[in-house]
Amino acid sequence: MVKIRLEGTEQECQQVTPQLAEVFDVVSISDPYPNRGQSRLVRVYLEIRLDTQRQADDGATVRRPRATIRRAAGELPPP
């Protein structure tokens, strides 16, 4: 289980959540929490279940392509 924090306007978080649900097995989605101060941004927390394979609609198993994650100093080490 992995937790992901979204940060953006409430509308942005509502737009991206269904898109993430198409890619990941989303277990739970929190209510939006307002950021501190006078920010218009909110935080939404998602819990996802990692699965290396997903079932396609017809029941066949398909593999998702791996994403390349980069940071400023270079590529992250392999898992």
LINNOR-V754087 format. One record per pair of residues at least 4 apart in sequence whose C-alpha atoms are under 6 Angstrom apart, sorted by the first residue. I is the first residue (numbers start at 0). GAP is how many residues later the second one is. Records with the same first field share a line. If there is no record, write none. Layout:
I->GAP ; GAP
This chain:
0->47 ; 48
1->45 ; 46
2->43 ; 44
3->41 ; 42
4->39 ; 40
5->37 ; 38
6->35 ; 36
7->4 ; 33 ; 34
8->32 ; 33
9->32
19->4
20->5
24->23 ; 24
25->21 ; 22
26->20 ; 21
27->18 ; 19
28->16 ; 17
29->14 ; 15
31->10 ; 11 ; 12
32->9 ; 10
33->8
34->4 ; 6 ; 7
52->10
53->8
54->4 ; 5 ; 6
55->4
69->4 ; 5
